[in-house]
């Protein structure tokens, strides 16, 4: 019974105080005797007894029920207390009747000291980074937090915090399982414990990790950093590190000597990043990684290209030549934004490895989700579900890492099944740990704002000299060997510089970060300038329709409302018609049969924002049981991925852009919940999608589905801002084109992206298939409908989708007006949903023979040839452009000058639509309807423009 009686004294006041710091409070236990109550620690969570008390009582009942460390601890404590060997006994035995609180004993002191040491170890693990020596400039107090935690033993007197004394320093203590500082030893003296903790946590590496909730991850970090000798390099490793530092630093020195007045965003002050990245890649290769995809800002980019990716130095050096002529491949970009793709042998592992540095703009961190998307795609195509073959590395600046929201948007994709890359190595260049020797760039004068800091920086001994002196002093290398290494790399740079003078033309394709072998010719040109018909056989349409209206899995209970939708699809298939959702199904399904991977991503895309798609069926009786009929179309089809994203536009669109970079043989689509919300991803649209090919010769076929339409839903649920996409289109409004035989495809090849607003499901079907059948890739912007999804007139016949049919850039009038064009007094051009409003109004006013309505399905590049044909068909007609958007928005500012060009300014194109406004739509339903009626009245008022000048 003695062990049970001793428990209160084991947990004396000092132990309780220490435990209280970790969320433990006290509670009172009354013994069966008449003695005073005994006080024990207790967890604040859940009540009852403390963790230690629970361990003790469990041990008394069965020593095997507790961890072996607790068993050893309780036995050793009992033995040293001179009470004889401890004998665990059942808890049911009633304690002898005697006072519960005993005098403090050797046992209680021993237990309290062990608890104190465990708390001390944990304090270093949690807060040791506060006193780590991280400032190479020695001006810590001037710039950083100088807080020193009171529970770290920075001076001998702080032992008193733990009720320890200097005399305890040489006592041996049992080490807990939550530390690896002992290596193979289970006990260490307090003096040695503190020394090893200081070496691990308080030197030149700051470890902040104890916030991680995963115990296994914490243990992994502790083992990697605490194990004795883990930071000791072999002689060969030291020499390799020195050689890499030589290359890192001498590269920057070479650029500074040759082009002292050029911006290059050098790595001076953080040269160690190069050997760090190379070591990460070496270790990754050793563990089986075959493909590494990197993203980084401009600082140090040229050095990474030269010494990590190993791009030819002459191709880097020639970028500094002001006389270098640009090839006609695009507008290009500054050298410190360019990317690179390189397959090589890793010299350490002697294994093949592919390295890709993704091109990016100056918008810091914007490349993060792009890298993740490309990584995910490479993993997908290799069947690398666990990320064992393909990995990503992201390099960040400290300020951007903390300040740019896209960093978080990228992080929160990490555990979503269709977005996870199974981990990324993040390298944050901390300007308080490293420093910038030359300020923001080489033209900057940092002394203007940081005079004291930069005086110290100018006195700083470069890291290469520091490390070389250290190795020479150790005898790891000789001075001669060090100088020879420098001379060797300097010679490599000089020879490459000499060759770079022979370069007269800059080919941006040499800097391509995502080549598509076999898709283009060896010169990077399309293999043809034609596009086959996009229709498919009727039996294929029927088969896809039947699968789309069925549940391929047995004993799968679907929602009754969904049953009605599937019956509706089956009925349409029998009648040889399709609505919007079924047309999409048929486009996707037919591409899957042709081996094209299809991926649809966005917020609520599985069901569809407007509950029209339903590509993922959910069993109503079995939780999380789902079925994707699209993956049951053909025995050997390509896989279909449809995935609901997190509530993010910037991060997710960047991810899908990166995914589309990996292969041309995939249709990758991102759908906005409403088109209005794409503007939170404007950076990706402006810097990557619109300009990516011009800057980096990077083809990309990503598709943006942007629900758009004025339907009285307010200013944030109406407009996908078509005017912005059209403003960024690169076709010349004033250039009269030559209508060659390949004009349609050539126009698509020359543009920077394609902008469409389909008015029929057939058009939507064809434009999706054309996106893949084209011999090149361009981003495709589709303004998709909302009310048309269920509009009874917005349906298409199989006849418009069967073999031999194609996408119609312009759908001409095919009614009564087309039969007698000479009688037509007004020709209205429009695009999208407003067509149906116009047709209804024309019919109600009985103007079918006098007003023709022509639809532009493709707005950009502008269909000059077809518009010219339509205008010439109705020579006596007044030309009108009608849109439901406000005049300063929508399409008018784009189409008007192009109409003038194709018509030779001989006929005006009048505007009909809503007046200019600041907001894209009204939030008042009545105001919406009044403005709709107003412009429809104008559209069919044949005297509206009499007497007016254009």
N, C-alpha and C positions, 0 to 999 in steps of 0.2 A: 504493500500500500504506500510505501514511502514515495514512489515516483509521483503518484497522484497528489499526495499532500504537498510535494515540493513545487508543483506547477505555479501556484501564486507567487512564490518567491523567485522562481525563474523569471517571471515576467514582472520585474521590479519597475520602479518609477522611470529609470533611465531608458529601459527597453520600450516601455509604453510611449515615452516621449519621442523616441526615434520612429516607432511605428506610426504615431500620430501624424508625422510628416508625410506619410504615404497613405493617408486617408483612413486611418484607424482611430476609433474612439474607445472610450472605456465603458465597461458595464460592470455591475456588481453581482457577485455570486455568493450566496449564503450557504455555508456548510450545514450539515445536519447537527453539528455540535452547537453549543451555546456561545461559541466564540464570535468575534467581530466579522463582518462581511469581508470577503476577499475581492480585490479589484483586478479585472482582466481587460486586455485590449479587445476591441470588437470592430469588425468591419462596418463601415457606415452603410454598406449596401447589403440589405437582406437581413440584418439583425443576427442574433444568436451569438456564437462564439467566434473568436478570432481564428484566422487561418492557422496560426501556430498551435492554438489549442486544439483545433480539429485534427491537425496532423498528429499531435501528441496522443489524443485519445484513440485515434485510429491505430497508432503504433502499439499502444497498450493492448488493444484487442487482437491485432494481427500485424506483426512487423512487415509482412510481405505486402500489405495493402498500401504502404507508402513508398515513395521513391527511395532508392537505396541511399541517397545522400541524407535524407531525413533519418533513416534507420541508423546510419553511421553516426550522425550527429547526436541523437538521443542516447545511444549506447556509450559514446565517448564521454558525453557530459555526465552521465550517471557514474561512470567508472572514476572519472577524475574528482568527483565530489566525495569519494571515499565511502560511498554507501554500498559498495560492492557492485558486482555486475547487475545490470538491470534485467529484470525478468518481466516481460510483458504479461499482463493478466487481463481477463475479461472485464469489460466496463461495468458489468452488472454487480461486481463486488462493491459493497458499500464501504466508504472510507471509515477509518477508525475515528472515533469521536475525540477530536483534539482541535485546537485552534487552527484555522485555515491559513493564517498568515504566519509564516515562520521567519526567523531571522535570516538576513542575507547571508548566503553561503558562497563558497567557492564556485558552486555550480551556477548560482544566479549571476555572479560576476562573469563567468565564462560565457554563459549564454548571451548576456548583454553585450559583451565585447565582440562576440561573433556577429551579433545583429548589427552592432556599430560598424564593423568592417564591411559587412554586406551593404549597408547603407552608403558607406564611403565609396565602395566600388561603383554602386549605381549612380552616385552623385557625379563621378567622373564621366560615366557613360552618357549621362543626361546633359551635363553642363561643362564638361571639360573643354569644349570648343571656345568657351568664353575667354579662356586664358591661353589659347593656342597662339603661337607666334606667326601670325599670318601677314603681317605688314612688312614687306621687304624694304620700305623706305624709312622705317623707324619713326614715323610721325603718327602713330596710332591715336594718341589723345587729340590730335588736331582734326581727325576726320571720322573716327569710328567710336563705337561704344566701348568704354574702358571698364565696364562693370566687371567686378571680380566676385563670383559667388562665395558666400561665407562658408559653404560646406566643402570647399576644395582646400587641401592642405598646402597652401602656398607658403605658409610659415609654420614653425613648430607649435606655436601657441594655439593654432587652430585645431589641434588634436582635442582640445577641451570641448569643442562642439560635440564630439562623440563620447565625452566622458572618458577619453583616453589620455595617457600621459607619455612623456618622452621615454619612460622606462618600458612602455609597451612596444616600442619600435622593434625590438629584437625577439618578441614573442612570435611563435608560429600560430597561424590561423588556418582553419579549414576553408578552402575556396568553394564558393557556391557553383552550381552548374551553369550559371548565367555569365561566366567569364572564362576566358581562355588564356589569361595572362600566365597561368602556371605551366602551360605546355603539358608535359607528362607528369608534372608534380601536382599533388593534391593539396599540399600546404605550402605556405610561404610566410616569411616574417613580415610584419607590418611595414617595416622599412622597405623591403623589396616589393611589396604590393604597391606602395605609393610610387616608388621609382618606375615600376613597369607601367602603371597607369599614366604617369606623367609622360613617359616616352611614347605611349600610344595616343593620348588625347590632347597633350599640351605642347606639342612641338610644331612642326610646320604644316600639318594636315589637321583641319578642323572637322570633326565628325559630329554631325547632328542627325540622329537617326531614331532616337528612342520614342519618337511620336508614332512610329510605325506600329500598327495594330497587330501585324502578323508576327508571332513569336519566332517562327522559323526564319523569316527574313532578318529579324534582329540578330538571331544567333549566327546567321551566315555572315553578317557584317562584322560582328564581334570576333568571330573566328578568323576572318580575313585580316583584321587589323591588330588583334590582341596577341595572337600566337607569337611567342618569342622567335626572333630571327626572320619573321615574314618579310621585313623590309630590306633584308640583306641581299645584295646583288652579287652574282658570280663575277669573276674577272671578265669573262666574255660579255656578260650583260652590260657591265660598265663601259666597256670599249664600244659596244654597239650604241649605247646611249650617247656617248661622246661624239661618235661619228654622225649621229642624227642631229645633234645639236650644232655641229659644224655646218652641216648642210642648211639647217634652218636659219642660222645666223648669217652665214656667208652669202646666202641668197639675198637676204635683205640688204646686206652691205653692198653687194654687187649692184643691185637696183639703185641704191642711194648714190653710188659713185657715177653710174652711167646716166641716170635721169633724176638728178637732184631736185628739179623743179616740177616733176610730174606727180600727180596724185596716184598713189598705189595702195593706200590703206594697209601699210606694212604691219608686221607682227612684232616689231621691236618692243621689248618689255614682256612679251609672252611667248618667246621662242620655244619654250618647253612644250607648247601645244603640239608641235610636229612630232616629236618622239612619243608623246602621249597617245596621239591618234594612231600612229604606226604600231604601238604596242597593243592597243585595243584590237586593231585589225589582225595582228599576228596571233593573238590569243584566240580571236574568233575563228580564224582559219584553222588553228590547231584543234578547235572543238567542232569542226565540220562545216562552218559557214563558207558558202561559195559565192555569195553576192552581198556586197555592202553598199547601201545607198546613203549618201551624205547630203545634208542641208546645212548651210552656214551663211552668215552675213558676209559683208565685203572685207572686213578686217582680217588679214591673213590669208585671203582666198588664193592669191597668186602663189603663195608659199605652199599651200595645201595642194594646189594643182601640180606644182613642180615636184614636191618632195613626198607627197602621200599618194596622189593619183599617178604621178610620174608622167605628166604630159611633157612632150618634147620642149626643151628650153627655148629653142629657136622660135617656136610658135608663140611662146609667151613674150620673148624679147621683141619680136617684130611688131607686136601690138603697140610698142612705144614709138614706132617710126611714123612721124607725121605725114610722110609722103606715101604711105601704104594706101593703095587703092582698094576700095571695097568691091567685092564681087556683087553681081546683081541679084543676090539671094535675099536681100531684105535690108532694112535700115540698120541692123546691128545694134550692139549695146557696148557700154564701156567694158573694158577688159576684166574689171573686178566684179562683174555680174555674171560672167559666162560660166557654163557648165562643161562637163566632160564625161566621157564613158571610156573605160579602158579595161581590157582583159589582160592579165599578166600572171606570172608565177610569183607567189609570195616567197621571198628569199629565205625566210626563217623556216617555213614549213615545207617548202618545195611543192606546194599545191597550187592549182589554178584558183584564181580569185578574180571576180569582176567588181570593179569599183565605179560608182557613178556619183558624180557631184552635180546636183540639180541646179540649173540656172535659176537665178532669182533677182527680183528688183531691189531697189533701195528700201522698200517697205519691210522693215525688220520683222522677223518671225513669220511673215506671210508664207514662206516656203515650208513651214512646219507641217501643215496638213497635206501639202502636195507630196512631200517625201513619204509620209505615212501611207497615202493612197497608192503611190507607186510600189512601195514595199509590199503592201497587201496584195496587189495584183501579181507581183512576181512570185509571192508565196502561193497564191491561188493556182497559177499556171504550172507551178512545179509540184503541186500536191503537198506543199509544205505547211500542213495545218498547224504545226506547233512552232513554227519559226526556227527550225533547226538548220535551214540552209540559207535563208535570206534574212538580213537584219538591217536596221537603220541606225544612223548616228546623227544627232542634231547638235550643232554647235550654236551657243547663244552668247550674246553679251548680257552682262548682269542687269543693266538698266532695262533693256528690252524684254528680257525674260520676266522681270517683275512687272513691267508696265503694259505690255501688249496683251490684250484680251484673247487673241487667237491662240496664245500659248495654252490657256485654260481650255479653250474650245477643242484643241487638239488632245490634251490630256484626257478630257472626259469621253473621248471615243475609245479609250484603251481597253475597256472591258465589254464593249458591245460585240457580239459574236461576228457580225459581218464587217467589223471595222478594226478589230484588234490585230496588232502585228506581233503580239506576244512579247512585248517589251522593246524599249528603245534605250540606247546609251545617250544620255544628255551630258554634254560638256559645256559648262557655263564658265565663260571667261570673266572672272571677277576682277574688276579694275582696282579693288582694294587689296587683292592678293597678288595679282600681276600689276602691271602699270603700262601706260602708253608713253613710250619714250618721246613721241613726236606729236602728242595731242590727237585731235580728232582725225586729221590727215596731215600729210607732209607740208601742206601750205598753211596750216594753222599755227598760231602763236599762242600756246597755252599760258605763257607768262603773263598775258593780259589779265587773266582771272585767277590763276593759281601760281603766284610767284614763288612762294616758299616751297610748295610741293615740287615745282620743276627745277628749282635750285638743287633740291635733294636728288631728283632724278638724274640731273646732269652729273652729279658726283657718283652715281651708282655704278659699281663694277658690273659689266655684263655677265650674264649667267654662264656663258661659255667659258670665260676666263676663270670664274669661280670654280666651276666643275673641273676644268682641266688642271688647275692648280691643285685641287684636292686629289685627283687621280695620280698626278705626278708625285705628290708628296707620299701617297700610299705605295707607289711603285707599280701601279696597275698599268700605266703607260709611261713612256719616256717623253721628254720634251721634243726630241727629234721626231718621234712617231706622231705626236700631235701636230707639229708644224707640217709634216708630210701630208697629213690628212687635209689640212687647210689648203695646202698648195694643190693637191689633187683636185679638190672641188672647185677652186678658183680657176684651174686650167679647164675644167669641164664647162664652166660658165663662159670663159673667154672664147672657147672654140664654138660654142653654141651662138654666141653673139656674132662671131664672124659669119656663120652660116645664115643668121637671121637677116643680114644685109642683102642677101640674094632674093629675099622674099619681096615680091612686088605687088602681089594681090592678096587680100585677106579673104579667106574662105570661111564663113561662119560655120559651115557644116563640119569643119574640123573640131568644133567645140560642141557638137551635139551631145546632149546628155541621155537621150533615149532613142538610139537607132532602131530601125525596124528591118533587119536583114531580109532581103528577098522581096520586100513589098514594092520598093522603087527600083529603078535601074541602078547600075553601079555609079552613075553620075548624080543620083538622088532625084531623078526626074520620074514622073508617072510613066508606067509602061504603055499607056494609051491615053487618048483624050476623048474617050467615048464612055457612055454609061448605058448598060443594057436596060431593056424594059424591066420595070419593077413589079409587074403583075405576076401572079402565080396560078397554077392549074386550079380549076374549080374543085376537083376532088380534094385538094389540099385545104382549100377554104372550108369545105364541108367537114372534113375530119377535125380541123382545129375548132370549128364551131361546136361540134359534138362533144369534144373533150372539155371545152370551156363551159359547157352547160351540164357537166356531169361531176360526180364525185368518184375519182378513180379507186379509192380505198374502200374495202368492205367494212360493214359495221361502223360506219362513220356518220354520226348524227349532226346534221347542220341546222342552223337557225331557220325557222319557218319563213322568215322574211327573205332570207337568202334563197330558199327553195323557189320562191316566186321569181326572183331575179334569174335563176338558172333556167326555169321554165320559159321565161321570156327570151333568153338567148337561144334556146332550142327552137322556139317558134320562129325567131328571125332567121336562123340557119335554114329551116325548112322553106321559108319564103325568099331565100336568097338575098337577104338584106342584112346590113350591119349598122349598129349605132357606134358611138365613139369608142366605148369600152371594148366592144367586140372587134372593131377594126384594129385597135392596138394589140389585142390578143393575137390576131392573125398576122400582124407584122412581126411581133416577137416570135411567135411559134414557127413561122416560116424561116426566120433567120436561124433559130435553134436547129432546125433540120439541116441547114446548110453548114453547121459547125461553128456558128457565130455565138460566142458567149454574150448573153444579155444581162446587164445589171441595172436595176432601177432602185434609186435611193432617194430618201427625203423623209419629211415628216408625215407619217400616216399614209405612206404610199401603198402599203400592202392592201388596205381597204380602199384607199383613195379619199382625199379630203372631202369629196362630195358623195362618198359612199357608192361609187359607181364601178370600182375596179374589182375588188374582192379576189385578188390573186392568191391569198392565203386563206384557206378554210379552217375553221376552228370547230373541233368536236364539242358539242354542247354538253356532253356527259363525262368526258375524260379531260381533266385539266392538262393544258399545254400540249395536247395532241393536235397536230396541224397537218394540213395537206396542201401541196402546191401543184394543182393539176397541170400547170405549164411544164413541169418536169416529168410528166407522164404522156407526152405526145408521141415520141418516137423512141425506139429501142436504143439507138446510138446517137441521140441528139446531144448538143452542147448543153451545159448546165445553165439554168436560169436562177439568178439571185435577185430577190426582191427584199428590201430591208428597210424597216423604219429607223430613221436616224435619231440622234439626240436633237434637242431643240436648238439647233444651230444652223446658220446659213454660211457664214464665213468659213468655219472649219470644215463643214461637210462638203460644200462645193469645192473647196481646195482639195479635199481628199479624193473626190470623184474625178477632178481634173488630173490628179496624179495617177489614179487608177487607169484612166484612159490613155496615159502616156505609155504604158507598158506594152501595149499590143494594138495593132490596127484592126485585128480580127475580133473586135468586141464592140458591142453597142452599149455605151455607158451613159445613163441618163440620170439627171438630178431634177427632181420636181420640187418647186417651191410650194408651200402650203397655199399661199396666194402669191401671185406675181409681184405684188407690192413689196414683199419681204426680201426680194433679191438684193435690195440696196444695202442690206447689212453685210452682203458679200461683195460689195462694189470693188474692193481692192483686188479680189481674185478675177473679177470680170475685166477690170481696166488693165491690170498689170500682167495677167497671164493669158486670159482667153482671147481678148481682142487683139493683143499685140504679140502674143507668144511666138508666132511663126516669123513675123517681121524681125523681131529682136534676136531670136535664138534658132531660127530655121526648124522649129519644133512643130510638126503637124500634130493636131489633136482633134479627135472627132467627138468630143463630149457634147451631149445634148442637154439643153436647158428647157424644161417644161414649165411655163409661167402662166398660170391661170389669170385671164385678163377679160375685162368686160364691164361696161357701165350698166349696172343693174340695181342702182339705188342702195348699195350696201355700204356706202360711206367712203371717205377719202383713203382709208387704209386697206380696203378690200375690193378695189376696182381696177387699178392700173398697174400694169407691169412696166410702165414707163418706156413704151416702144421708141419714143423720140431719142432716148439716150443711146440705145443700141444703133439706131439709124445714124445718129450724129457721128458715131465711131466707125461707121462703115467706110471703107476706103475707095469705093468706086467714084469716079469723077463725074459730077453732075453736069459739067459743061463739055465733056468730050463725046462727040458723036461717034458711036462705035461702028466698026466694020462688021457686017453680018456675014461671017464666014460659016462654013458648014458645021464647024464644031463650036459655034458661038456660045451655045447654052452651057456646055461643059467648061469651055475655056474661061467664061465669065466666072464660073464657080471656082475655078482654080486660081484666078487672079485676086479674088476677094479675100478679106481677112476673116469673115464669117458669113453665115447664111441666116437671114431673118425671114420667117414665114408666119402667116396667120391663116391657118386653114379654116375653110368654111364648111367642109364636108368630111365625114369619116374616111372616105376614100383618099382624099388628099393627105390626110394624116397618115394613113397606111403607106401610101407611096413615098412620102418624104422620109419616113423612118427607114424604109428599105433602101431608098436611094442613098442614104447616109453611109451605108455599108458597101453598096455596089459601085460607088464612085471609085476611080483609081487613085484617089488621094483622100486626105482627111481634113475637114474644116469643122470648126465649132458650129453647131446648129441651134438657133434660138427659135423656139416655137411658142407663140402666144396661144395658149390652149383655152378652151371654152369652159364655161360654168353652166349656164342655163341650157346651152346647146347639147349638153350631155344627155338630156331627156327631151329635147325638142322634137315633136313628131315629124317635122319636116327635115330635120338634120340627120337623115339616114342615107345610106348609099347602097346601090345594088351590087351584087356580085359582078355584074357586067362591067362595072367601073374598076374592078380589081383583078380580073382574070388575066391570063397570059396575054402579052401583047400590049397591055395598058401601061401607062406611066404617069408620073406626077405632072399635073398641069400647073405651070407657073401662073397662068392667067386662065380663068374660066369665063368665056365670053357669054354674052346674052344668047339664049337658045329658044326664046319664046316668040311671041307674035312680032315683036319689034325687029327681030333678026330676019324675019321673012320679008319684011318690006323696009329696009334700012333708009330708003329715000324719004319715008314719012316720019322718021324719028326726029323729034325736035330737041331732045336732050339725051345725052349719054352720060350716065352716072358711073364713075369708078369708085370702088370701095374695097374694103377688106374685112374679113371676119364676120362677127355676129350681126353687125348692123345691116348686112345684106338681107336678113330675114325680116327686119323691121321695114326695110325699103320695099321689098316685094309685097308685103302685106298692105302697106300704105298705097302703093301703086295700084294694086287690085281694087282697093276700096274707092279710089278716085277714078277708076276706069281709064287708066292711062297706059295700059299694057302695050298699045301699038305706037305710042308717041314717046315713051321713055324706055331706053335700054339700060340695063344694069350689068356692068362687067366687074368681075371680082379679081383682085390681085391676091393670089395665094402666096406667091413669093414676092416680098417687097424689096429685099436686098440680097444679092445684086439685082438691080432694077431691070425688069424684062423689057428693055427698049424695043426689041423687035416685035413683040406681041402687042405692046401698047400702040406702036405705030400702025400696025395692021388694023387694030380695032378703031382707032381714030379715023383712019382712011375709009373704013367701011361705012361710016356715018358722016359724010362730008358736010351735011347741012345741020348737024346737031350741035347744040351748045354742050361744051365739056364741063363737067362738074366733078369735083372730088368731095365725097361725103364721108364723114367720120363721126363717131359718137363722142370722141375725146374732145377736149377743149382745143381751140385753135393753136395755142402755143405749145401744145403737146401732141401726142399721136404721130401722124405720118405726113401731114401737109407740108411742113417745112422741108421734108426730104423729097417728096414726090414732085413738088411744084417746079423747081428748076430743071428737073429731069424731063418733065413734060414739055417745058419750054424748049429744051435742047432738041428733043425728038420731033417736035412740031415746027421747028425753025422759028419759033416765036410768032407764028402766023395766027394762032388761035389761043385764046386765054383758057386757063383751067380755073374755074371759079370754086371758091371754098363754101361748103355747107357743113355746119356742125355747131358745136357749142362755142360760146364766146371765150376769149382768153380768161384765164383764172389762175389764182395762186395754188389752190388745192386741186388735185386731180378729179375730185368728184364731190358732190354734195352729200351731206348726211341726212337730208330731209327727203322723204319719199315723194312728197307732192312736188317739191322743187325739181326733183329728178324727172318726173313725168311731164311737167310743164315744159322743161327745156327739151325733152325728147320730142314732144309734139311740135314745138316751135321749129326745130331744124328739119323735121319731116315735112312740115307744111312748106318750108322754103325749098326743099329738095324737089317738090312737085308743083311749085308755083312757076309756071313757064314764063312769067313776066318778071320774075324776081330780079333779073340782072339787066333789064332793058335800060338803056341810057347810062349805064355805068361803064367806067373805063377800068382797064386791068392794070 
